[in-house]
Amino acid sequence: MESRPVEPGRDDGSTDGDESLASEVAVLGPGPGAERTGRSKLGSRYGGRARALRAYGGGAETEEVVSRGLEWLARHQDADGSWAPHGFSRHCASGVACNGPGLPEYRTGVTALALLAFLGAGLDHRTESPYRQCVAGALAWLTAQQDERGIFGSRDGQYFYNHGIATLAICEAAILTSDAQLLQAASRAVRAIERGQQRGGGWDYTSARTDRNDLSVTGWQVMALNAAVGAGVPVEASTWASLEEYLGRAVRRDGSAVYADRGTAAGRGGVSIAAVGLLSRLYAGWSPRSRESERAAARLVREGPDPDARADWDRTYQSTYYWYYATLALFHVGGDPWEAWNLYLQRSVIPLQHRHGEGDGSFDPDPNWLGAAGGRVMSTALGVLIFEVYYRYTPLYRKLGLPGRAERSAIDGSPTPSSGPIGSPRF
């Protein structure tokens, strides 16, 4: 089947090789002292996309996944700009509606994930494209959900998931466009994240002072804060320092991690939370060539994507959520771990995308509680984001000038030095 390119990220550059990317692309969340601004902070979304695909292992087949996924998301967006995890099927045109509803309380987070999928392809609300109004509507709806304290969405239930993901989306959109209104919303959202940090350095389901530190919730706040730095929104040094201390307790040197330190899921491990731990520690200062990073990466590669195992989540921890976090973490590590993981993705995950009927372009929800929470919209957005990884960001190892293969470098077990505050993003 002919691949359908996504505008405006198409690139006809002919230069081959990973080395050609070093001077062209910069990573999201460059940290103090970064010299680039605007779109160049978001990998190769606007330029060098073809070269990034070749260098990091993507191609026509992965781009087909992105194109079809974005088309499905656009077809199932509500008129107000949001995506309804529980009501998207009302937009199905054929007689057989898509199944797989999610929970309505995650509408804010699911809308933000869908928006991130468009932003990941370099599609914003100012650049002309077939999806310009789609993105504009999503941004308008999302910013309208921000309350007087800076929180996105309702403060019912486990709302810090919604808030972290929404903050990440708004910050990425602000980086792409330098939109003053988005920057203001991002700043207020970051202040809310800082106020919601627990005394132990992590975050819980809400901003209430529970002294419970939840690594899954924390992972989204880390990504949001990292994006905020890229947007020029300041993050307090004390926030990073406290986070660093928490991650030192939650993520062990052997690459394993603990979901929470008290209450629900206290002490629970598993490969899914290990992926969150590795990505969070990379964003907070671990070198991708440290022994800790290599051990964590090896742990993830041993548990590659296994679609059939998702139904037994309590034993395997396999899910699209896991695949998304592991994809980002291993892409930043690079080398043999990334090459092995990328092969798993293309062999095991691409075939999961629907290619016919009303569901064309979508991914079925996981057959577990995660799939029931986010539904088809979440699984499709995450599926698209997974296969945008080749150009969505620049890998951390390249930004730091480290070898692309898995051989050891001079950096051994200690974090990479930074000109920024302790615990700030090193890239």
C-alpha positions in Angstrom: 0.0 0.0 0.0 1.3 3.4 -0.9 2.5 5.5 2.0 0.5 8.7 2.6 2.9 11.4 3.8 2.1 13.8 6.6 2.5 17.5 6.0 4.4 19.6 6.8 7.0 17.2 8.2 7.9 15.7 4.7 11.5 16.1 3.9 13.3 15.2 0.7 16.8 15.7 2.0 19.3 13.2 0.6 22.1 13.2 3.1 22.5 9.8 4.8 23.8 8.8 8.2 23.4 9.7 11.8 26.3 12.1 11.7 24.5 14.5 9.3 21.9 15.2 11.9 24.1 16.5 14.6 24.2 20.1 13.4 20.6 20.2 12.3 18.5 19.2 15.2 18.2 20.0 18.8 16.2 18.3 21.5 13.2 19.3 23.4 14.0 20.8 26.8 17.6 22.0 26.0 18.3 23.2 29.5 20.4 26.2 30.4 22.8 27.5 27.8 21.1 26.1 24.8 21.5 28.3 21.7 18.5 27.2 19.7 15.0 28.5 19.9 11.6 27.6 18.5 11.0 24.7 16.3 14.6 23.4 16.3 14.0 22.4 19.9 11.6 19.7 18.7 13.9 17.3 16.8 13.3 17.0 13.1 9.6 17.6 12.9 10.0 20.5 10.5 13.3 19.8 8.8 15.6 16.8 8.3 12.7 14.4 8.8 13.7 12.0 6.0 17.3 11.9 7.3 16.1 11.3 10.8 14.0 8.4 9.7 16.9 6.8 7.9 19.4 7.4 10.7 17.2 6.1 13.5 15.4 3.2 11.8 12.1 4.5 10.6 10.8 4.5 7.0 7.7 4.3 4.8 6.0 1.7 6.9 6.3 3.7 10.2 5.2 6.9 8.4 2.1 5.0 7.1 1.2 4.3 10.8 1.5 8.0 11.6 -0.5 9.1 8.6 -3.4 6.6 9.2 -3.4 7.2 12.9 -3.7 11.0 12.5 -6.5 10.6 10.0 -8.5 8.4 12.4 -8.0 10.9 15.2 -9.1 13.8 13.1 -12.2 11.9 12.0 -13.2 11.2 15.6 -12.6 14.7 17.2 -15.6 16.4 18.7 -16.8 19.8 17.3 -15.6 21.5 20.5 -12.0 20.4 19.8 -11.7 17.7 22.3 -11.7 13.9 22.0 -14.2 12.0 24.1 -12.7 8.7 25.3 -16.2 7.4 25.9 -18.1 9.0 23.0 -15.8 9.1 20.0 -17.8 6.4 18.2 -20.6 8.9 17.4 -18.3 10.2 14.6 -18.1 6.8 12.9 -19.5 7.2 9.4 -20.2 3.5 8.5 -22.8 1.2 9.9 -20.3 -0.5 12.2 -19.1 1.9 14.9 -15.6 1.6 16.5 -15.6 0.0 19.9 -13.3 0.5 22.9 -14.6 3.4 25.0 -12.5 4.8 27.8 -13.5 6.6 31.0 -14.9 10.2 30.7 -12.8 11.5 33.6 -9.7 11.2 31.4 -11.1 13.4 28.6 -8.5 16.2 29.3 -5.5 13.8 29.3 -6.8 11.9 26.3 -7.4 15.1 24.4 -3.8 16.2 25.2 -2.4 12.9 24.0 -4.2 13.2 20.7 -3.0 16.8 20.4 0.6 15.6 21.1 0.3 13.1 18.2 -0.4 16.0 15.8 2.3 18.2 17.3 4.7 15.3 17.0 4.4 15.4 13.3 5.1 19.1 13.2 1.4 20.1 12.8 0.4 23.2 14.7 -2.3 25.8 14.7 -0.4 28.4 12.7 1.2 26.4 9.9 -1.1 25.7 7.0 -1.9 22.0 6.8 -5.0 19.7 6.5 -5.0 19.5 10.3 -4.6 23.1 11.2 -8.1 23.6 12.4 -8.0 20.3 14.2 -5.0 21.4 16.2 -6.4 24.9 16.8 -9.6 23.4 18.1 -7.8 21.1 20.5 -5.6 23.9 21.8 -8.7 26.2 22.3 -10.6 23.5 24.2 -7.6 22.5 26.3 -6.7 26.1 27.4 -10.3 26.7 28.2 -10.2 23.9 30.8 -7.5 25.6 32.8 -8.8 26.9 36.2 -7.7 29.8 38.3 -5.0 27.7 40.0 -3.5 26.7 36.7 -4.9 23.1 36.7 -6.1 21.6 33.5 -9.5 19.9 33.7 -11.6 18.9 36.7 -10.1 18.4 40.1 -12.0 15.2 40.6 -10.4 11.8 40.7 -6.7 11.2 39.7 -6.5 14.6 38.0 -2.7 15.0 38.1 -2.4 12.5 35.2 -4.6 14.8 33.1 -2.8 17.9 34.2 0.7 16.6 33.5 -0.2 15.4 30.0 -2.0 18.6 29.2 0.9 20.7 30.4 3.3 18.7 28.2 1.1 19.3 25.1 0.7 23.1 25.8 4.5 23.5 26.3 5.2 21.6 23.1 2.7 23.8 21.2 4.3 26.9 22.7 7.8 25.8 21.6 6.5 25.2 18.1 4.8 28.6 17.7 6.0 31.0 20.5 2.3 31.7 21.1 2.1 34.2 23.9 -1.2 32.9 25.2 0.1 29.3 25.3 3.2 30.4 27.1 1.1 32.1 29.7 -1.0 29.0 30.1 2.2 26.9 30.3 3.7 29.1 33.0 0.5 28.8 35.2 0.5 25.0 34.7 4.1 24.7 35.7 3.4 26.7 38.9 0.6 24.2 39.6 2.9 21.3 39.1 5.5 22.8 41.5 2.8 23.5 44.2 1.6 19.9 43.8 4.9 18.3 44.4 4.9 16.1 47.5 7.4 16.6 50.3 9.1 13.4 49.1 9.9 14.9 45.7 7.4 13.1 43.6 3.7 13.6 42.7 0.5 11.8 43.6 -2.8 11.5 41.9 -3.8 15.0 43.3 -2.1 18.0 44.8 -3.4 17.1 48.3 -0.5 16.6 50.8 -0.6 12.8 51.0 3.2 12.1 51.3 2.6 9.5 48.7 5.0 9.6 45.8 3.8 7.8 42.6 6.3 7.2 39.9 3.7 6.8 37.1 2.2 10.2 37.9 5.6 11.7 38.4 6.8 10.6 34.9 4.3 12.8 33.2 5.2 15.8 35.4 8.9 15.2 34.5 8.1 15.3 30.8 6.0 18.4 31.3 8.7 20.2 33.2 11.3 19.2 30.7 9.1 20.7 27.9 8.6 23.8 30.0 12.3 24.4 30.0 12.4 24.1 26.3 9.6 26.7 26.0 11.5 29.1 28.2 9.2 28.7 31.2 11.4 28.7 34.4 11.3 25.8 36.8 12.5 26.2 40.3 15.9 24.6 41.1 14.3 23.2 44.3 11.8 21.4 42.3 14.5 19.5 40.3 16.6 18.9 43.4 13.6 17.4 45.3 12.7 15.3 42.3 16.3 14.0 42.0 16.2 12.8 45.6 12.9 11.0 45.0 14.1 9.3 41.8 17.2 8.2 43.7 14.9 6.2 46.0 12.4 5.1 43.4 14.7 3.9 40.7 17.3 1.3 41.7 20.8 0.9 40.3 19.9 -2.4 38.7 17.3 -0.6 36.5 14.2 -1.7 38.5 11.8 0.8 39.9 9.0 1.1 42.5 5.5 2.3 41.5 4.7 4.1 44.8 6.2 4.4 48.3 2.9 4.2 50.2 -0.8 3.6 49.6 -2.1 2.2 46.3 0.5 0.0 44.6 3.1 0.6 47.3 6.3 -1.4 46.5 5.0 -2.7 43.2 7.6 -3.1 40.5 7.5 -4.4 37.0 9.0 -3.5 33.6 6.4 -0.8 32.9 7.3 1.3 35.8 11.0 0.6 35.1 10.6 2.3 31.7 9.1 5.3 33.4 12.0 5.3 35.9 14.6 5.2 33.2 13.1 8.0 31.1 12.6 10.2 34.2 16.2 9.7 35.3 17.6 10.4 31.9 15.6 13.7 31.9 16.9 14.4 35.4 20.6 13.8 34.7 21.6 10.2 34.2 24.0 9.7 31.3 22.6 7.3 28.7 26.0 5.6 28.9 26.1 5.2 32.7 26.1 1.6 34.1 22.7 2.3 35.6 21.2 3.4 32.2 22.7 0.3 30.5 21.3 -2.0 33.1 17.9 -0.4 32.9 17.9 -0.5 29.1 18.9 -4.2 29.1 16.0 -4.9 31.4 13.5 -3.3 29.0 14.9 -5.0 25.9 14.5 -8.4 27.6 10.8 -7.6 27.9 10.1 -6.4 24.3 6.6 -5.6 23.1 4.4 -8.7 23.5 0.8 -7.9 22.4 -0.6 -11.2 23.6 0.7 -10.7 27.1 -1.2 -7.5 27.7 -4.2 -9.5 28.9 -2.1 -10.8 31.7 -1.0 -7.4 32.9 -0.7 -8.2 36.6 2.1 -10.7 35.6 3.7 -9.2 32.5 3.0 -5.4 32.8 2.8 -5.3 29.0 0.8 -2.4 27.6 0.9 0.4 25.0 1.7 2.7 27.9 4.8 0.6 28.6 5.8 0.5 25.0 5.5 4.3 24.7 7.7 5.0 27.7 10.3 2.3 26.8 10.4 3.7 23.2 11.3 7.2 24.4 13.8 5.9 27.0 15.6 3.5 24.6 15.7 6.0 21.8 17.6 8.4 24.1 19.9 5.6 25.1 20.5 4.5 21.5 22.9 1.8 20.4 22.1 -1.8 20.4 19.2 -1.5 22.9 17.4 1.0 20.6 18.1 -1.1 17.5 16.7 -4.2 19.2 13.6 -2.4 20.6 12.9 -0.7 17.2 12.9 -4.1 15.6 10.4 -5.3 18.2 8.2 -2.3 17.5 8.1 -2.8 13.7 7.5 -6.6 14.0 5.0 -6.7 16.8 3.2 -3.3 17.1 2.7 -2.1 13.5 0.5 -5.1 12.6 -1.8 -4.1 15.5 -3.0 -1.0 13.6 -6.4 -1.4 11.8 -6.2 -1.0 8.0 -9.8 -1.3 7.0 -13.2 0.0 7.7 -14.1 2.8 10.2 -11.3 1.7 12.5 -8.7 2.3 9.8 -5.7 3.9 11.4 -6.7 3.1 15.0 -5.3 0.8 17.6 -7.5 -1.4 19.8 -7.4 -0.6 23.5 -5.2 -2.9 25.6 -7.2 -5.9 27.0 -6.5 -4.7 30.5 -7.4 -1.9 32.9 -5.2 0.6 31.1 -7.1 0.1 27.9 -10.4 0.4 29.7 -9.3 3.7 31.2 -8.1 5.5 28.0 -9.9 3.5 25.3 -9.3 3.6 21.6 -8.4 7.3 21.4 -5.6 6.9 23.9 -4.2 3.7 22.3 -4.3 5.3 18.9 -2.6 8.5 20.1 0.1 6.5 21.9 0.6 4.3 18.8 1.2 7.4 16.6 3.6 8.9 19.2 5.6 5.7 19.3 6.2 5.8 15.5 7.0 9.5 15.5 9.9 8.9 17.8 12.5 9.0 15.0 12.0 12.8 14.4 10.0 13.9 17.4 13.1 14.6 19.5 16.9 14.3 19.1 18.3 11.4 21.1 20.0 12.4 24.3 23.2 10.5 23.5 23.7 12.5 20.3 22.9 15.8 22.0 25.7 14.9 24.5 28.1 13.9 21.8 28.2 10.3 22.8 28.8 7.3 20.5 25.7 6.0 18.8 26.5 2.4 19.3 26.4 0.7 22.7 30.1 0.6 23.4 31.1 2.2 26.7 32.4 5.8 26.7 34.5 7.7 29.1 31.3 8.4 31.1 30.9 5.7 33.6 28.6 5.7 36.5 28.0 9.3 37.3 25.5 11.8 35.9 26.6 14.1 33.1 27.7 17.5 34.4 25.3 20.3 33.8 25.5 24.1 33.8 22.0 24.1 35.2 20.6 23.5 38.6 21.0 20.0 40.2 18.4 17.7 38.6 17.6 20.0 35.6 17.3 18.5 32.1 20.7 17.9 30.6 19.6 18.3 27.0 
